[in-house]
Amino acid sequence: MAYIDYYNVLGISKSATTDEVKKAYRKLARKHHPDLNPNNKDAERKFQEINEANEVLGDPEKRKKYDKYGKDWKHGEEFEKAQRAQQSQQQYQGQGSQSYYSGTGEEFGGDDFSDFFHSMFGGGFSQQSRGRTRFKGQDYNAELELTLLQAMQTHQQTLTINGKNVRITIPAGVSDGQKIRLKGYGQPGVNNGPSGDLYITFKIAEDPVFKRKGHDLYKQIEIDLYTAILGGEIMIGTLTGKVKFPVKQNTQQDTIVRLRGKGFPIYKKDGQFGDLYVTVKVKLPEKLTDKEKELFTELSNLNK
């Protein structure tokens, strides 16, 4: 596998902070996202590299291994185990055919241990043991932005992953920042090992009307002065359509009314919803006719 300089991919220095890594990733991911560059293979390749770089450099532990081992960072622990086992081998040379455990589920005799060691980390040794040890491929990370309405409904979307179209089902009720795993959609494994996984993080865009807090939704409505005083029934919009909204007589400014079950669906709990909280704003008339002024004066006198 060719070496990829992840620092160069993100355009940052090796001393960059975690926040600088995140900022560089988001900027480049938006620029090269496949949805903004349809049928552009170069953009797809670049987007894949950007996600790989962020997946490694955005994780302090992975970044530490990458800085130490380069392209073989995923096998760093195996490298260290191999070093220790090789030292043990040297101590027992001449004592017959010894077996050593690689830490990966395979045993190696004294004659072929160095083949295993160099099959992973280079060297002009025998091809005998190459391909024996399987390693899982690298995981991919991606972000998927949804509207509040999309997040409220179970639906399917097609994503382009490593040049392939993958159709996924997004359950209703996903949250901003929530992450799901698609097993086997990451980078292909080494030596016929399993492919890595794809981790998708959902980003829920702000809605201009509704605010979400957990499973509940919040919105404001305006009613006229006469409806606030006399009461009545009006139609208001929810994320799933219009519903009847009862207005009590003498409703005060900023009264909050709860509509049970009209909020957000609860993730993976079919038929369960949060509530919708409606804040009522009473709109005063901007201009009054002479007759209206006369009537309001009479009302004022009645209250004295």
C-alpha positions in Angstrom: 0.0 0.0 0.0 1.5 3.4 -1.0 2.3 5.7 1.8 0.0 8.7 2.1 1.1 11.7 4.1 -2.1 12.6 6.0 -0.7 15.9 7.1 -0.1 16.9 3.5 -3.6 15.7 2.6 -5.2 18.1 5.1 -2.7 20.8 4.4 -1.5 21.1 8.1 1.8 20.7 9.9 2.7 17.9 12.2 2.4 20.2 15.2 -1.3 21.0 14.4 -3.7 20.8 17.2 -6.8 18.6 17.3 -9.0 21.7 16.6 -6.8 22.6 13.6 -7.2 19.1 12.3 -11.0 19.3 12.6 -11.1 22.7 11.0 -9.0 21.6 8.0 -11.0 18.4 7.5 -14.4 20.2 7.5 -13.2 22.8 5.0 -11.8 20.2 2.6 -14.7 17.8 3.1 -17.2 20.4 2.0 -15.1 21.3 -1.0 -14.6 17.8 -2.3 -17.9 16.2 -1.2 -19.2 13.8 -3.9 -22.7 15.5 -3.7 -21.0 18.8 -4.8 -18.8 17.1 -7.4 -21.0 14.5 -9.2 -19.2 12.1 -11.5 -15.8 13.6 -10.5 -13.5 10.7 -9.8 -10.7 12.9 -8.6 -13.0 14.6 -6.1 -14.1 11.1 -4.9 -10.5 10.0 -4.4 -9.6 13.2 -2.7 -12.7 13.0 -0.4 -11.7 9.5 0.5 -8.2 10.5 1.4 -9.5 13.5 3.4 -11.7 11.2 5.5 -8.9 8.7 6.0 -6.6 11.5 7.2 -9.2 12.8 9.6 -9.9 9.4 10.9 -6.3 9.0 11.9 -5.1 12.5 12.8 -8.3 13.3 14.6 -7.8 10.5 17.1 -4.9 11.1 19.5 -4.1 7.4 19.9 -4.2 6.6 16.2 -2.2 9.8 15.4 0.5 8.7 17.9 0.9 5.3 16.1 0.8 7.0 12.7 3.6 9.4 13.7 5.7 6.4 14.9 5.0 3.8 12.2 3.8 5.7 9.1 1.7 3.6 6.8 1.9 0.6 9.1 0.4 2.4 12.0 -2.5 0.0 12.3 0.0 -2.9 12.9 2.1 -1.0 15.4 1.2 -3.3 18.3 2.0 -6.3 16.1 5.3 -4.8 15.2 6.3 -4.4 18.9 5.1 -7.9 19.6 7.2 -9.2 16.7 10.2 -7.4 18.0 9.9 -9.0 21.4 9.3 -12.4 19.9 12.3 -12.0 17.6 14.5 -11.2 20.7 13.1 -14.4 22.3 14.0 -16.3 19.2 17.6 -15.1 19.2 17.9 -16.2 22.8 16.8 -19.8 22.0 18.7 -20.2 18.7 20.3 -23.7 18.4 17.8 -25.3 20.7 15.7 -26.9 17.9 12.5 -25.9 16.3 10.7 -23.5 18.7 7.3 -22.0 18.2 6.3 -18.4 18.9 2.9 -16.9 19.2 2.4 -13.8 17.0 -0.5 -12.4 18.9 -2.7 -12.7 15.9 -3.8 -16.3 16.3 -0.9 -17.9 14.4 2.2 -19.8 15.6 5.6 -19.5 13.9 8.6 -21.7 14.2 12.1 -20.4 14.7 12.9 -20.8 11.0 10.1 -18.8 9.6 9.5 -16.2 12.3 11.6 -13.6 10.5 9.5 -14.1 7.4 6.4 -13.1 9.3 8.2 -10.1 10.7 9.4 -8.8 7.4 6.2 -9.7 5.5 4.6 -6.9 7.4 7.4 -4.4 7.8 9.7 -4.9 4.8 13.0 -6.7 4.1 14.2 -9.1 1.5 13.1 -12.3 3.2 11.4 -15.4 2.0 7.8 -15.2 0.5 6.8 -18.3 2.5 4.9 -16.5 5.2 3.6 -13.6 3.2 -0.2 -13.5 3.1 -0.5 -15.6 6.3 -1.5 -12.8 8.6 -4.7 -11.1 7.9 -5.5 -7.6 9.1 -8.7 -5.7 9.0 -8.9 -2.7 6.7 -8.9 0.9 7.8 -12.3 2.4 8.9 -13.7 5.3 7.1 -15.5 8.3 8.6 -18.1 10.5 6.9 -20.7 13.1 7.8 -24.2 13.2 6.4 -26.3 16.3 6.8 -30.1 16.0 7.2 -32.9 18.5 7.5 -35.1 18.2 10.7 -37.9 16.8 8.5 -35.6 14.1 7.0 -34.4 13.1 10.5 -38.0 12.7 11.6 -38.8 10.1 8.9 -37.4 6.7 8.3 -36.0 6.9 4.7 -33.3 5.7 2.4 -30.4 7.5 0.9 -27.7 6.5 -1.6 -24.1 7.3 -0.7 -21.0 7.0 -2.8 -18.4 5.1 -0.8 -15.0 4.3 -2.2 -16.5 4.6 -5.7 -19.5 2.4 -5.0 -23.1 3.4 -4.5 -24.5 2.2 -1.2 -28.1 2.5 -0.3 -28.7 2.9 3.5 -31.8 3.2 5.6 -31.8 6.0 8.1 -34.1 5.4 11.1 -36.5 8.1 12.2 -35.4 10.0 15.3 -31.6 10.2 14.7 -29.9 13.0 16.7 -27.3 15.6 15.7 -23.9 14.1 16.2 -25.2 10.5 16.4 -23.0 8.0 14.7 -23.9 4.7 13.0 -21.6 1.9 11.6 -21.8 0.2 8.3 -19.9 -3.0 8.6 -17.5 -3.9 5.8 -17.7 -0.6 3.9 -14.3 0.7 4.9 -10.9 0.1 3.3 -10.2 -3.5 2.0 -8.3 -5.7 4.5 -4.7 -6.8 4.2 -3.9 -10.4 3.0 -7.6 -11.2 2.5 -8.5 -9.8 5.9 -12.0 -8.3 6.5 -12.7 -4.8 5.2 -12.9 -1.9 7.6 -16.2 -0.3 8.6 -17.8 3.0 7.6 -18.9 5.3 10.5 -21.4 8.0 9.5 -22.0 11.0 11.8 -25.3 12.7 11.3 -25.5 16.5 11.3 -29.0 17.9 11.7 -29.4 21.3 10.2 -31.2 24.0 12.2 -34.9 24.5 11.2 -36.2 28.0 10.8 -39.5 27.2 12.6 -39.0 24.3 14.9 -36.4 23.9 17.6 -35.6 20.4 18.9 -34.6 19.5 22.4 -34.3 15.7 22.8 -37.6 14.2 21.7 -39.6 17.5 22.1 -40.2 20.2 19.6 -40.7 24.0 20.2 -42.3 26.6 18.0 -44.0 30.0 18.2 -47.3 31.1 16.7 -49.1 34.5 16.5 -52.8 35.0 17.3 -54.7 38.3 17.0 -56.0 40.1 20.1 -59.6 39.2 19.5 -58.8 35.4 19.4 -56.7 35.8 22.5 -59.6 37.4 24.4 -62.5 35.4 23.1 -60.8 32.1 22.5 -61.4 29.7 19.7 -59.8 27.1 17.5 -57.2 27.7 14.8 -55.0 25.5 12.6 -51.3 25.4 13.1 -48.5 23.5 11.3 -46.4 20.7 12.7 -43.6 18.7 11.0 -46.2 16.2 9.9 -49.0 18.5 8.8 -51.6 20.8 10.2 -53.6 20.2 13.4 -56.3 22.0 15.4 -55.0 24.2 18.1 -57.4 25.3 20.9 -57.1 28.8 22.2 -58.6 29.5 25.6 -60.4 32.7 26.5 -58.1 35.5 27.8 -54.9 33.8 26.6 -52.0 35.8 27.9 -48.8 36.8 26.0 -46.1 34.0 25.9 -48.5 31.3 27.1 -47.0 27.8 26.4 -49.3 25.0 25.3 -48.2 21.4 25.1 -49.5 19.1 22.3 -48.8 15.6 23.4 -47.3 13.2 20.9 -46.7 15.9 18.3 -43.0 16.1 18.9 -40.1 14.1 17.5 -40.1 10.3 17.1 -38.1 8.4 19.7 -35.2 6.6 18.0 -36.0 2.9 17.2 -39.2 3.0 19.3 -42.0 2.7 16.8 -45.1 4.8 17.5 -43.5 6.8 20.3 -43.1 10.6 20.1 -42.1 13.5 22.2 -44.3 16.6 22.6 -44.7 19.9 20.8 -44.6 23.0 22.9 -46.2 26.0 21.4 -45.5 29.5 22.6 -48.4 31.9 21.9 -47.6 35.5 20.8 -50.5 37.9 20.9 -50.3 40.4 18.1 -51.9 43.8 18.8 -53.6 45.7 16.1 -51.5 48.4 14.5 -54.3 50.7 13.5 -57.8 51.1 15.0 -60.9 52.5 13.3 -62.9 55.2 15.1 -65.5 52.6 16.0 -62.9 50.2 17.4 -61.4 53.1 19.5 -64.9 53.9 20.8 -65.5 50.2 21.8 -62.1 49.9 23.5 -62.9 53.1 25.4 -66.1 51.7 26.6 -64.3 48.5 27.7 -61.8 50.6 29.5 -64.5 52.5 31.3 -66.2 49.2 32.3 -63.0 48.0 34.0 -62.6 51.2 36.0 
